[in-house]
Amino acid sequence: MIQFRGVGLTYPGPPPVTALKPCDLLVSRGEYVSVMGPSGSGKSTFLNIAGLLDGPTAGRYLLDGIDTGTLKDADRTALRGRRIGFVFQSFHLLPHRSALENVLLAMVYNGTPRKQRTASAREALHRVGLAHRVDALPTRLSGGERQRVAIARALVAHPSLLLCDEPTGNLDSATAESILRLLDELHADGMTIVVITHDPGVARRGQRTLMIRDGVLSDSSADDDAGQE
């Protein structure tokens, strides 16, 4: 699903700043991967590259077998809309639009035919357990419900990859657990999930954990296995 071949990103100077040093990575289809690292370590840069929000300045990034470096901007945007769903810490919902409308708006940009949008939005909200709250405004929803709307919005285009940036960061522990159980269910259904987190408890939900420090990406699961040999 995700293949980095010497992928890195350096912002031009002066002086130039290397946010992610060249690295190799393979995330298989259906895998659940956590990414940890301190603030400023390069987690956001990793997410932006994996999510086709930024292009690498070194190496090649293949998403679902497609060499993204060969694509024009419009084609890259279209690929992102079809293949990638995003879930953020701050929800990013429009406060004066209902849950249904927030999910509907996500389909304006991904080419979903207008006549299919309402049914698809309702299906996505049902999938995350919010079939009874489709008409509610975000201001009338709990934090957990708002994050579920955000997840429904990410899922409505049936993406191949779900990228989550601190998805439980603004939630209390009980609500966070309900969101993590939902991610577990999505993974059990075959979704490829990558979660950026600073919380070791959240990271342990994944099948393996990647670490980023000072722009260096490493597989801590592989390091742990090597230490046990």
C-alpha positions in Angstrom: 0.0 0.0 0.0 2.8 2.4 1.0 6.3 2.0 -0.4 9.0 4.5 0.3 12.2 4.1 -1.7 14.8 6.5 -0.3 12.1 9.0 0.4 13.1 12.2 2.2 12.1 15.9 2.4 14.4 18.9 2.8 12.9 22.4 2.9 15.0 25.0 1.0 17.0 27.6 3.0 18.9 29.3 3.8 19.8 27.2 5.6 18.0 24.1 4.2 16.2 22.0 6.8 15.9 18.3 6.5 12.5 17.3 8.0 12.7 13.6 6.9 15.9 11.9 6.1 15.9 9.4 3.1 14.2 6.2 4.2 12.7 3.0 3.0 9.3 1.8 4.2 6.7 -0.8 3.2 3.2 -0.8 4.7 1.2 -3.8 3.3 -2.4 -3.7 2.4 -4.6 -4.3 5.4 -1.8 -3.5 7.9 -2.4 -1.3 11.0 0.8 0.8 11.7 1.4 3.3 14.5 4.0 6.2 14.1 5.5 7.7 17.2 8.0 10.5 17.9 8.5 13.7 19.9 7.2 17.0 18.8 9.2 18.3 15.9 10.6 14.8 15.0 9.1 14.7 11.5 5.8 13.0 12.1 3.8 15.7 10.3 6.2 15.6 7.4 5.8 11.8 7.2 2.0 12.2 7.3 2.0 14.9 4.6 4.1 12.8 2.3 2.1 9.6 2.8 -1.1 11.6 2.3 0.1 13.3 -0.9 -0.1 16.7 0.7 3.6 17.3 0.1 6.0 15.7 -2.4 9.3 14.3 -1.3 12.5 16.0 -2.4 14.3 12.7 -2.6 13.3 9.2 -3.5 10.2 7.6 -4.8 6.8 7.1 -3.2 4.5 4.4 -4.5 1.0 4.4 -3.3 -1.0 1.2 -4.1 1.6 0.5 -6.8 1.4 4.0 -8.4 4.5 6.1 -8.6 3.2 9.3 -7.3 6.3 11.3 -8.4 5.3 10.9 -12.0 1.8 12.4 -11.6 0.7 15.9 -12.4 -0.8 18.0 -9.6 -4.4 17.4 -10.7 -3.8 13.6 -10.9 -2.1 13.6 -7.5 -5.1 15.4 -6.0 -7.5 13.0 -7.6 -5.6 10.0 -6.4 -5.6 11.4 -2.8 -9.3 11.9 -3.0 -10.0 8.4 -4.2 -7.4 6.4 -2.2 -6.8 8.3 1.1 -9.0 9.2 4.0 -7.8 11.6 6.7 -8.8 11.9 10.4 -7.4 14.8 12.5 -7.2 15.6 16.1 -9.3 18.7 15.7 -12.2 17.2 13.7 -12.4 20.1 11.2 -16.2 20.0 10.9 -18.2 22.9 9.7 -20.2 24.0 12.8 -23.3 25.2 11.0 -23.7 22.1 8.9 -25.3 18.8 10.1 -23.3 15.6 10.4 -24.9 14.4 7.1 -23.9 17.7 5.4 -20.3 17.5 6.7 -19.9 14.0 5.2 -21.7 15.1 2.0 -19.3 17.9 1.4 -16.4 15.5 1.3 -17.8 14.0 -1.9 -18.0 17.2 -3.8 -14.3 16.9 -4.5 -13.9 13.2 -5.2 -16.1 12.8 -8.2 -19.0 10.9 -6.5 -22.1 11.4 -8.7 -24.6 13.8 -7.0 -27.4 11.3 -6.9 -25.3 8.8 -4.9 -24.0 11.3 -2.3 -26.8 11.3 0.3 -27.1 7.5 0.4 -23.3 7.1 0.6 -23.1 9.7 3.5 -25.9 8.0 5.4 -24.1 4.6 4.9 -20.8 6.0 6.2 -22.5 7.5 9.3 -24.3 4.2 9.9 -21.0 2.4 9.7 -19.5 4.6 12.6 -22.7 4.2 14.7 -24.3 7.6 14.0 -27.3 6.7 12.0 -29.5 8.4 14.7 -27.5 11.7 14.6 -27.4 12.5 10.9 -29.2 15.8 11.3 -27.4 17.0 14.4 -25.0 20.0 14.2 -21.4 19.5 15.5 -22.2 21.9 18.3 -24.8 19.4 19.6 -22.5 16.4 19.4 -20.0 15.1 21.9 -16.3 15.0 21.2 -16.5 11.3 20.4 -19.5 11.8 18.1 -17.7 14.6 16.3 -14.7 12.4 15.7 -17.0 9.6 14.4 -18.4 12.1 11.9 -14.9 12.9 10.9 -14.2 9.2 10.4 -17.4 8.8 8.4 -16.2 11.7 6.2 -12.9 10.0 5.7 -14.5 6.7 4.8 -17.3 7.9 2.5 -15.1 7.6 -0.6 -14.1 4.0 0.3 -10.4 4.8 0.5 -7.6 2.2 0.5 -5.7 4.0 3.2 -6.8 5.8 6.4 -4.3 8.3 7.9 -5.1 9.4 11.4 -3.2 12.3 13.1 -3.6 12.1 16.9 -7.2 10.9 16.5 -7.8 10.6 20.3 -5.8 13.7 21.3 -8.8 15.8 22.2 -10.9 13.1 23.8 -11.2 11.7 27.4 -10.0 8.2 28.0 -13.4 6.5 27.8 -14.3 8.3 24.5 -10.8 7.6 23.1 -11.2 3.9 23.8 -14.5 3.9 21.8 -12.7 5.6 18.8 -9.9 3.1 19.0 -12.3 0.2 19.0 -13.9 1.7 15.9 -10.4 1.7 14.3 -9.9 -1.9 15.4 -13.2 -2.8 13.6 -12.2 -1.0 10.4 -8.9 -2.8 10.4 -10.7 -6.1 11.0 -12.7 -5.3 7.9 -9.5 -4.9 5.8 -8.8 -1.2 6.0 -5.1 -0.2 5.9 -4.6 2.2 8.8 -1.7 4.5 9.8 -2.0 6.3 13.2 0.3 9.2 14.2 0.3 9.4 18.0 2.4 10.4 21.0 0.5 8.0 23.3 2.2 4.5 23.7 -1.2 3.0 24.6 -2.7 4.2 21.3 0.4 3.0 19.5 0.1 -0.5 20.9 -3.2 -1.0 19.1 -1.3 -1.2 15.8 0.5 -4.3 14.5 3.8 -2.6 14.6 5.2 0.8 15.6 7.5 3.1 13.6 9.6 5.7 15.4 10.7 9.1 14.1 13.4 11.1 15.8 15.3 14.0 14.3 13.9 13.1 10.9 15.1 9.5 11.1 12.4 6.9 10.5 12.9 3.4 12.1 10.8 0.4 12.8 10.9 -0.1 16.5 9.1 -3.5 16.2 12.1 -4.7 14.1 14.5 -3.3 16.7 12.6 -5.1 19.5 12.7 -8.4 17.6 16.4 -8.0 17.1 16.9 -7.3 20.8 15.2 -10.5 21.7 17.3 -12.7 19.5 
